[in-house]
């Protein structure tokens, strides 16, 4: 089943008091974080809190758990904890994903039935970006997501708007080739709503499904950026109505040519609008 979420909000795994609140924040999905947001000394407690919350069975289809890179000791412990739990419909976000085989091993270890696997792979270094098209094709991977801060650190680079546009496009193409969705990385400045909106709109223009959020304050702006506006929805409806009224393969509407790709895009707009209304 495809996974849809305009906004995916992180919550530290060692703060169980915030889990239910995050689900009520307006975010389409929530990620209980066992990786960067949790100090090493609190990792074991965080795993217990996350497993207990999963066992309660609340909104599992809206939950992900971010684990450490599967090739690390912490990541291995995260996988072990989840393999002994019952994830149900919840998914796993794999940090620093650069090896398709590592992603495949998570699916095999965590889910008793391969068809139930739901992995969102975080691409956070040069190798991961180069192999993103392979990772997107791993059974159980439902999407790719960009980790721009880790990527920048691994490159020793400052990723300006132009660099980010290139990287976003590369990841989006890899996701499209694998037939999965793509999610933009988080905006680090919680107070900068204008910057957040600009980044989210740039990702949406490339066909990204949504964006990761690090604070509940970011959710509304992100949801808005990935929900088609009223004028866009009205135009899509008009195009589909005009297409239904003609047998021509291509025709003019509102002074512009309409053919099969334009019609397909109009259907996608309505589908995204409907998911936004339901979200």
C-alpha positions as CSV (number, residue, x, y, z in Angstrom):
1,X,0.0,0.0,0.0
2,X,1.4,3.4,-0.9
3,X,2.4,5.7,2.0
4,X,1.2,9.3,1.9
5,X,2.2,12.1,4.3
6,X,2.7,15.8,3.7
7,X,4.3,16.2,7.0
8,X,6.3,13.8,9.1
9,X,7.1,15.1,12.6
10,X,10.1,13.8,14.6
11,X,9.7,13.1,18.4
12,X,12.6,12.1,20.6
13,X,12.2,8.5,21.6
14,X,13.2,9.3,25.2
15,X,10.2,11.7,25.6
16,X,7.2,9.4,25.8
17,X,5.1,12.3,27.2
18,X,5.2,13.8,23.7
19,X,4.2,10.8,21.6
20,X,0.5,11.2,21.8
21,X,0.7,15.0,21.5
22,X,2.7,14.6,18.3
23,X,-0.2,12.5,16.8
24,X,-2.5,15.4,17.7
25,X,-0.3,18.1,16.2
26,X,-1.9,18.0,12.7
27,X,1.1,16.1,11.2
28,X,0.1,13.4,8.8
29,X,2.7,11.1,10.3
30,X,5.0,10.9,13.3
31,X,8.5,9.5,13.6
32,X,9.6,8.3,17.0
33,X,13.3,8.9,16.9
34,X,15.9,6.5,18.3
35,X,18.8,8.1,16.5
36,X,20.2,11.7,16.7
37,X,17.5,13.1,19.0
38,X,18.4,10.7,21.8
39,X,21.6,10.9,23.9
40,X,23.6,7.6,23.9
41,X,23.0,7.1,27.6
42,X,19.2,7.3,27.0
43,X,19.1,4.9,24.1
44,X,17.9,1.8,26.0
45,X,15.2,3.7,27.8
46,X,14.1,5.2,24.5
47,X,13.8,1.8,22.9
48,X,11.6,0.6,25.8
49,X,9.4,3.7,25.5
50,X,9.0,3.3,21.8
51,X,8.2,-0.5,21.9
52,X,5.7,0.1,24.7
53,X,3.9,2.8,22.6
54,X,3.8,0.5,19.6
55,X,2.4,-2.2,21.7
56,X,-0.5,0.1,22.7
57,X,-1.5,0.1,19.0
58,X,-2.4,3.8,18.6
59,X,-2.4,5.1,15.1
60,X,0.2,2.6,13.9
61,X,-0.4,3.5,10.2
62,X,0.8,7.0,11.0
63,X,3.9,6.0,12.9
64,X,7.5,5.5,11.9
65,X,10.5,4.7,14.1
66,X,13.9,6.1,13.1
67,X,16.7,3.8,13.9
68,X,20.4,4.3,13.7
69,X,22.3,3.2,10.6
70,X,21.8,-0.6,10.5
71,X,25.6,-1.1,10.1
72,X,26.3,0.6,13.5
73,X,26.1,-0.9,17.0
74,X,23.2,1.4,18.0
75,X,21.4,0.7,14.8
76,X,21.8,-3.1,15.4
77,X,20.3,-2.7,18.9
78,X,17.4,-0.7,17.5
79,X,16.7,-3.4,14.9
80,X,16.9,-6.1,17.6
81,X,14.4,-4.2,19.8
82,X,11.9,-3.7,17.0
83,X,12.3,-7.4,15.8
84,X,11.1,-8.5,19.2
85,X,8.2,-6.1,19.2
86,X,5.1,-6.0,17.0
87,X,5.2,-3.0,14.6
88,X,1.8,-3.8,13.0
89,X,1.4,-1.1,10.3
90,X,4.2,1.1,11.7
91,X,7.2,1.7,9.6
92,X,11.0,2.1,10.1
93,X,13.1,5.1,8.9
94,X,16.7,3.9,8.4
95,X,19.3,6.6,9.1
96,X,22.3,7.1,6.8
97,X,21.1,4.5,4.3
98,X,23.9,3.9,1.7
99,X,23.7,0.1,1.2
100,X,20.6,-1.5,-0.4
101,X,21.5,-4.8,1.3
102,X,21.4,-3.2,4.7
103,X,17.9,-1.8,4.0
104,X,16.8,-5.3,2.8
105,X,18.2,-6.9,6.0
106,X,16.1,-4.5,8.2
107,X,13.0,-5.6,6.3
108,X,13.8,-9.3,6.9
109,X,14.7,-8.9,10.5
110,X,11.9,-6.6,11.7
111,X,8.9,-7.9,9.7
112,X,7.8,-11.5,9.9
113,X,6.1,-11.2,6.5
114,X,8.0,-9.3,3.8
115,X,4.8,-7.8,2.4
116,X,4.3,-5.9,5.6
117,X,7.6,-4.1,5.5
118,X,7.5,-0.3,5.3
119,X,10.9,1.4,5.2
120,X,11.6,5.1,4.6
121,X,15.3,5.3,3.7
122,X,17.2,8.5,4.8
123,X,19.9,9.4,2.3
124,X,22.6,11.3,4.1
125,X,25.9,10.9,2.4
126,X,27.5,10.7,-1.0
127,X,27.3,6.9,-1.4
128,X,23.7,6.9,-0.4
129,X,22.9,9.6,-3.0
130,X,24.8,7.7,-5.7
131,X,23.0,4.4,-4.9
132,X,19.6,5.9,-4.1
133,X,18.1,4.4,-7.3
134,X,19.1,0.9,-6.0
135,X,17.8,1.6,-2.5
136,X,14.5,2.7,-3.9
137,X,14.0,-0.7,-5.5
138,X,14.6,-2.7,-2.4
139,X,11.3,-4.6,-1.5
140,X,9.7,-2.9,1.5
141,X,11.1,0.5,0.8
142,X,8.2,2.9,0.4
143,X,10.2,6.1,0.0
144,X,13.5,8.0,0.1
145,X,14.1,11.1,2.3
146,X,16.9,13.6,2.2
147,X,19.1,14.4,5.2
148,X,20.7,17.6,4.1
149,X,22.6,18.5,7.3
150,X,24.4,15.1,7.5
151,X,24.9,15.2,3.7
152,X,26.5,18.7,3.9
153,X,28.7,17.6,6.8
154,X,29.9,14.5,4.9
155,X,30.8,16.6,1.9
156,X,32.3,19.4,4.0
157,X,30.0,21.7,2.1
158,X,27.5,24.5,2.5
159,X,24.4,23.5,0.6
160,X,22.9,26.7,-0.9
161,X,19.6,26.9,-2.8
162,X,21.2,25.9,-6.1
163,X,23.0,22.9,-4.6
164,X,19.8,21.8,-2.8
165,X,17.8,22.1,-6.0
166,X,20.3,19.7,-7.8
167,X,20.3,17.2,-4.9
168,X,16.5,17.3,-4.6
169,X,16.2,16.6,-8.3
170,X,18.7,13.7,-8.1
171,X,16.8,12.1,-5.2
172,X,13.4,12.6,-6.8
173,X,14.6,10.9,-10.0
174,X,15.9,8.0,-8.0
175,X,12.6,7.7,-6.1
176,X,10.6,7.9,-9.3
177,X,12.7,5.2,-11.0
178,X,12.0,2.9,-8.0
179,X,8.3,3.8,-8.0
180,X,8.4,5.2,-4.5
181,X,7.8,8.6,-2.9
182,X,10.3,11.2,-1.9
183,X,10.3,13.4,1.3
184,X,12.4,16.5,1.7
185,X,14.6,16.9,4.7
186,X,13.8,19.1,7.7
187,X,14.2,22.9,7.8
188,X,16.6,23.5,10.8
189,X,15.4,27.0,11.8
190,X,12.1,26.7,13.6
191,X,11.6,30.4,13.7
192,X,12.1,30.9,10.0
193,X,8.7,30.1,8.6
194,X,9.4,32.0,5.3
195,X,12.5,29.8,4.7
196,X,10.6,26.7,5.6
197,X,7.8,27.6,3.2
198,X,10.2,28.4,0.4
199,X,12.0,25.0,0.8
200,X,8.8,23.1,1.1
201,X,7.4,24.7,-2.1
202,X,10.6,24.0,-4.0
203,X,10.3,20.3,-3.0
204,X,6.6,20.2,-3.9
205,X,7.3,21.6,-7.3
206,X,9.6,18.6,-8.0
207,X,6.9,16.2,-7.0
208,X,8.0,15.4,-3.5
209,X,5.3,13.9,-1.3
210,X,6.1,15.9,1.8
211,X,8.7,17.1,4.2
212,X,10.2,16.1,7.5
213,X,9.5,18.4,10.5
214,X,11.5,18.9,13.7
215,X,8.9,20.9,15.6
216,X,5.0,21.0,15.7
217,X,5.2,24.7,14.7
218,X,6.4,23.6,11.2
219,X,3.5,21.3,10.5
220,X,0.9,23.8,9.2
221,X,3.2,25.5,6.8
222,X,4.4,22.2,5.4
223,X,0.9,20.8,5.0
224,X,-0.1,24.0,3.2
225,X,2.9,23.7,0.8
226,X,2.0,20.2,-0.2
227,X,-1.7,20.7,-0.6
228,X,-2.8,22.2,-4.0
229,X,-4.5,25.6,-3.7
230,X,-8.1,26.3,-4.7
231,X,-7.1,27.8,-8.1
232,X,-4.9,24.8,-8.9
233,X,-7.7,22.4,-8.0
234,X,-10.3,24.3,-10.0
235,X,-8.1,24.3,-13.1
236,X,-7.4,20.5,-12.8
237,X,-11.1,19.8,-12.5
238,X,-11.8,22.0,-15.6
239,X,-9.2,20.2,-17.6
240,X,-10.6,16.8,-16.7
241,X,-14.1,17.9,-17.5
242,X,-13.0,19.2,-20.9
243,X,-11.1,16.0,-21.6
244,X,-14.2,14.0,-20.8
245,X,-16.2,16.1,-23.3
246,X,-13.9,15.4,-26.2
247,X,-12.5,12.4,-28.0
248,X,-9.5,14.3,-29.3
249,X,-6.1,13.1,-28.1
250,X,-5.0,16.7,-27.7
251,X,-7.1,19.9,-27.5
252,X,-6.9,23.6,-26.4
253,X,-8.2,24.7,-23.0
254,X,-7.9,28.2,-21.7
255,X,-5.4,29.0,-24.5
256,X,-3.1,26.1,-23.7
257,X,-2.7,22.7,-25.2
258,X,-3.9,19.7,-23.2
259,X,-2.8,16.2,-23.9
260,X,-2.2,12.9,-22.0
261,X,0.6,14.2,-19.7
262,X,-1.4,17.3,-18.8
263,X,-4.5,15.1,-18.0
264,X,-2.4,12.8,-15.9
265,X,-1.0,15.8,-13.9
266,X,-4.5,17.1,-13.3
267,X,-5.5,13.7,-11.9
268,X,-2.5,13.9,-9.6
269,X,-3.5,17.3,-8.4
270,X,-6.9,16.1,-7.4
271,X,-5.5,13.1,-5.7
272,X,-3.1,15.2,-3.6
273,X,-5.9,17.6,-2.8
274,X,-8.1,14.8,-1.6
275,X,-5.3,13.4,0.6
276,X,-4.8,16.8,2.0
277,X,-8.5,17.1,2.9
278,X,-8.4,13.7,4.6
279,X,-5.1,14.4,6.4
